[in-house]
Amino acid sequence: MMSDENAASGETPEVEIPVEETPDNIESIDPTAALRTENAELKDRVLRTVAEMENLRKRTEREVSDTRTYAIAGFARDMLSATDALSRALMMLPAEARESGDATTKTLIEGIELAEREMQRLLAKHGVKPIEAQGEKFDPHKHQAMFEVPDPSQPEGTVVQVVQAGFAIGDRILRPAMVGVAKGGPSHAPADEAIDKSV
């Protein structure tokens, strides 16, 4: 209803229209809290990115190191074949040829021995190491059993003869050592029992 004064003067009364709240006109959000939230999100994102970059750096370093270490594996296997050929050539020479041979024969033998030693040195320089086998407990990861040797004086499973040397590069086996293994002796004591007996 209009009041009499408003009606007499011909003015329309002022009516308050309720304003609907929208995100644009909400003044109640604390700007400091919003900035803190955004800052925390950005900080989390930066920390995740830094962690991802660190993981990528470590993975890349590991891959580069593995590439350096194992890149020559195929070449090293081929070189081992050549070294074996030189070793077999030296083993085939009779002992008297080494001792009583003429100067040319002795020079030839020395040259073959020198070439074999140099090849072994170069392989070692590039991380190719021989696998210890003689007197060791047989390990199927490093040794390949070619035959068994009846020997009651040796613990069963002990490598008593090396037919062909094995080689590894880093943690990888290039080729296992071909070995003869003792049979018939006492069994190897487990490591735990050996420790208990020593205490």
Long-range contacts (C-beta under 8 A, 24 or more apart in sequence): 66-170, 69-127, 69-169, 69-170, 70-169, 70-170, 70-172, 72-126, 72-128, 72-169, 73-169, 73-172, 73-174, 76-123, 76-126, 76-128, 76-167, 76-169, 76-174, 77-174, 77-175, 79-119, 79-122, 79-123, 79-128, 80-123, 80-128, 80-167, 80-174, 80-175, 82-119, 83-116, 83-119, 83-120, 83-123, 84-164, 86-112, 86-115, 86-116, 86-119, 87-116, 90-116, 123-167, 126-169, 127-169, 127-170, 128-167, 128-168, 128-169, 128-174, 129-167, 129-168, 129-169, 130-165, 130-166, 130-167, 131-165, 131-166, 131-167, 131-168, 131-173, 131-176, 131-177, 133-159, 133-162, 133-165, 133-166, 133-177, 133-179, 134-159, 134-160, 134-161, 134-162, 135-159, 135-160, 137-188, 138-179, 138-181, 141-173, 141-176, 142-166, 142-168, 142-173, 142-176, 142-177, 143-176, 143-177, 143-178, 143-179, 143-181, 144-176, 144-177, 144-178, 144-179, 145-179, 145-180, 145-181, 146-178, 146-179, 146-180, 147-180, 147-181, 148-180, 148-181, 148-182, 148-183, 149-180, 149-181, 149-182, 149-183, 150-183, 150-184, 151-182, 151-183, 151-184, 151-185, 152-184, 152-185, 153-185, 154-182, 154-185, 155-182, 155-185, 155-186, 155-187, 155-188, 156-182, 156-183, 156-184, 156-185, 156-186, 156-187, 156-188, 157-181, 157-182, 157-187, 157-188, 158-182, 158-185, 158-188
